[in-house]
Amino acid sequence: MASRVAILVSCALLLAATWQGAAAAPRLRVGYYQKKCPAAEYIVKGVVGKALQQNPGLGAGIIRMAFHDCFVQGCDASVLLDPTAANPRPEKLGAPNFPSLRGFEVIDDAKAALERFCPGVVSCADVIAFAARDSAYFLSNYRINYKIPSGRFDGSISLESDTLAFLPPPFFNHSQLVDSFKAKNMNEDDLVVLSGAHSIGVSHCSSFTDRLPPNPSTINPALSALLQSKCPVSPNFTNDPTVDQDMVTPNLLDNQYYKNIRKRNVLFTSDAALVTSPLSARKVYQNALFPEVWEKKFARAMVKMSAIELKTAANGEIRKNCRVVNN
């Protein structure tokens, strides 16, 4: 009898723990706003499309913003928070983000439009996820198109110091890159696939001059000479211009990046590092050969990344203004 009671108690405790875990777990789903704000995704898409018509580079910035947001404090729009007296150094002022991260005004415009139609409903974290998906769609000539689950909450913690702790810098080697992705439950394939976003956007010279003469480098000599002509010799980088990360198809999100790696026409140590591992090198080769396969894998990896360390109603909110936490 005693053993039977013990078993029943154990089962009850297990069920209670399971229920509590389920209650706390984020419930992302496709069409989350269908009843509360049915036009939400169309509104964001319209704002993003208009912005990219005027400046395609903003799309690259938004995709990068999604990565930088999710890898620091999870996908909670903490990267959008402005400095305040209480928190003078938020994520957006961290070295990986300032002054290179862009697209904030697009998120602002999308959120403002949403607040007019359905105030207090759509989180800023979901706006970033939608905007990154839409940027990939427009910049790939409509080839990368995917449904993304939503229902995220916005976080209130944003620390400059976290950006250096969690965002892989351009000088990382292969094992360091893999470890940084593994810390976020992302694997080596995700690393290679998402690195394909370097086929769009620009980079400041200061991010790759360690690969230019007189430093030793595996970079293609022709590209090296071109980069030297565009980048000043300045130890403090008071003048720090930008160059296209992919000079073949700079405004097209495609698999050209992987062809560039194989020809040693990439900017960063972290780009070149992808062929220093047999597994990653094989994936680079496959992505260079089969664009359709890479496009589908990129979509899946973006969805996977958008679910990193989500907030819940218990530790998150729906911000009215993406730049500040609610009162």
N, C-alpha and C positions, 0 to 999 in steps of 0.2 A: 504493500500500500504506500509506504513512504517513498519507495523508488518511483512509483507511478506519479505521485504528487510532484516529485522533483523533476520528472520528465515534463509534466504539464507546465510547471513553473518556467522551466528552461525554454519551452516552446513559446510560452507567452512573452517572455523577455526578448526572444529572438524576433517574434512578430512585431513587438513594440519598437525594437531598434530598427527593423526594416522599414516600418511605417514612418518613423521619425526621419530616417535617411531619405525616404522618398519624398516626404513633405519638404525637406530642406533642399532637395536637389532642384536645380533649374529645369524648367519644363519648356525648353525651346521647341518650337514646331514651325513648319512652313505654314504661312497664312495666319500667323498669330494675331495679326491686327484686322483680320477679315470682318469682324463684327464691330470692333471699337473704332477702327479708322481704316476702312476698306481701301482708300486711295493712298495709303501711306507709302507703299513702295513705288507707286507711279509718280508721286510728288517728288520723292528723292531722285528718281531716275531723270525726271524732267529738269531738275536743277543741275544735276551732274552733267547731263548732255549739253545743256546750254553753256555751262562753264568750260567744258572741254572743247567746244566749238571755237571758243575764243582763245583758249590756252591748253593744248593737249597735255602739257607738262604737269598740270594740276592733277590729272588722273594718276600719273606716276606717283605724285606726292601722296595722294589719298590711299593708294595701295600700300605704300610704305608706312603711312600713318596707321593703318590697320595692324600691320606687323609690329610696329613699335608700341602700339597700345596693348595688344594682347600679350606680348612677352614681358610687360611690366605691370604688375598688379592684375593681370588678366584682362579680358576684353570688357572693359568697364568705362571707357571714355575718359580715363584719368589723364590721358595725354592732352586733353582739351582744356584742362583747368588752367586759368590764368593765375599769376602770382597775386597774393594778398598779404596783408599785414601779418596774418596768422601763419601763412605759408608762402614766404617770399621766393622760394626756389622749387617750383613744381617741375614735373617731368619735361614739359616743353622747353625749359631752359637748360636741360642737360646737354652735354657736349654732342651726343649722337643726334639730338633734335634741333639744336639752335646753332646757327640760323638756317639750317638746311631743310628742315621739315616744312612742308607747305600744304595748302589745301584747306586751312582752317576756315577761311571765309566761305568756302563751298558748304562745309558742314553747318556753319552759321545760317546760311541762306536756306538750306534744306530744313533745318530745325525751325526757323522762323515761319516758313510756309506751313509746316506741320502744325505749329501752335495756332495758326489762324484757323485751320480746318478742324483740328481735334486737340485742343489744349490739354497738356498734362498726360498724354497717352503714350507717345512713342519716345523711347529712351534714346539718349545720345549715342550709347553703345550700339544700338541697332542702326542708327543713322550711319555710323561709320561702316558697319558690316554691309549695309545696302549700297552705300556709296562706293565701297571698294569693289563689290560685285559689278556695279554698273560701270565703273571705270574700266575694269577688265573687259567688259562687254564692248564698250565703245572703242577702246584702244586696240582690240584684237580684230577689228572690222566685223564685229558681231559673232565671232567664232566661239568665244568663251562665254557661255551663258549657263547659269546654274541657279537653282532654287536654294535659298539660304534660310535655315530656321531662325526664328526671332523670339523675343521675349526676355532679352537681357535687361539687367538693371545697371544703373550708373554708380560708380564708386566715388568715395569722397577723399581717398588717400592718394596723393600724387607727390612723389619725392624725386628731386633731381638725382640724388645718389643712386636710386634704383636703376636708372638708365644705364649707368656704367656697369652695374652688377649683372644685368640680364640681357642687354642687347649686344650681340656679337659684333665687334669692331671689324673694319676692313682688313686688319693685319692678322686676324686669327688664322691658324693652320687648320688642317682637316680635323684632327682629333678634338681641338677646342670647339670647332663649329658643331661637330656631332654632339659633344657634351652639352653645349648650350641649348640645342634642340631637344636632347633627351630630357633635360631638366624640365621641359614643358610638355613632356609626353609626345614629342614629335620625333620621327625617326630619320634615318639617313636619306631615305627616298624623299621625304618631305623637304629636307634641306636642299637637295639637288633641284627638286621641282620648283620650290618657291624662289630659289635663286634666279630662276628664269625671268623674274620681274626686273632684273637688271638689263633686260633688253629695251627698257624705256627709262626715261628720266636722265638727270644729269648728276655729275659729281663735282665737288670742289677739288681743286688741285691738291690741297693739303691732305686729302684722303689717300692719295696714291703716289706722291712724289718719292716715297721711300723705295719705289720700284724703278725710279729713273736714274740715269748716270749722275754721279759716279758710283751709285749703289749697285750691287750685283742684282740681276733680275733675269727672269725667263721671258720677259715681255718681248713681243715681236719688235725687231729693231726699227722697222718702218713706222709702227705705231709710236714707239718710244721717241723717235725724232719729231713726229707730229706733236706729241704731248709736250715735249720740251719747248716747242715754239709757242705753245699756248699757255704754258704755266711759268710764272715768274720765278726767279731765284730769290726767294725771300724767306729767311729763317722764321720770321714772325707771321708770315702770310697776311700782312696788312692789306695786300692786294691778292685776293684768293678767288680767281675766276672759276667758272664751271666749264666742263666739257660733256658732251653726250657720252653716256655709258656704252651705247651701241651706235657706232657711226655709220652702220649700213642701213638700218631701219629704225632710226631714233624715236619715232613716234608710233611705232607698231609693236604691240605686245605679241611677240611670236617666238619661235624657237631659234632665231638667229644667234641668240646669246650662246647657245651650246656649240654652234659652228665657230663662233668667235673664240671660245675656250680652246677648241681643238687647234685653232690657228695661232694661239697665244696672243689674241687681240682683245684682252680684257684688262681692266684697270687695276683691280684689287688683288692683294695677296689671297684673300678669301675666295675669289673667283678661280684663280689659278690652282688653289688647293684642291679643287674638286676632282682633279685628275691625278692626285697623288695617292689616292686609294683605289685599289682595283674595282671595288664595288661601285663607288661613285663615278669612276672613269667610265665604267660600262654603262651606267645610267646616262651620263653625259652623251655618250655615243648614240644610245637609243633615242634620246630626246632630239638630238641633231638630225637623226634619220626620219623619225616619225612624228611630224608636227601634230597630227590629230590625237595621237596617244598622249603627248605632253599636254595638250590643251585640256583633255579630260582629267588628267592627273592634277593639273594646276587647280582646276575647279574643286576637285575633291579635297586637296590640301588646304585651300582657302576656307572651305566649310569646316574642316577639322580644326584649323587654327582658330577659327572664330568661336570655338567652344572652350578655349583655355580659361581655367580658373574663374568661372562666372560668379557674379554676385547674385544674391537672392533678395527677396523683399526684406529679409532680416538685416542684411548689411549693405543694402543698396537702395536707390531711389530712382525716380524718373525726373531728371533735371528739367526745369523750365528754361534755363539758359545754359547751354553746354559749357560755358566758360566759368561758371560758378556753381557751387553746391547750393541746394535750396536752404531757405532759412530754417 
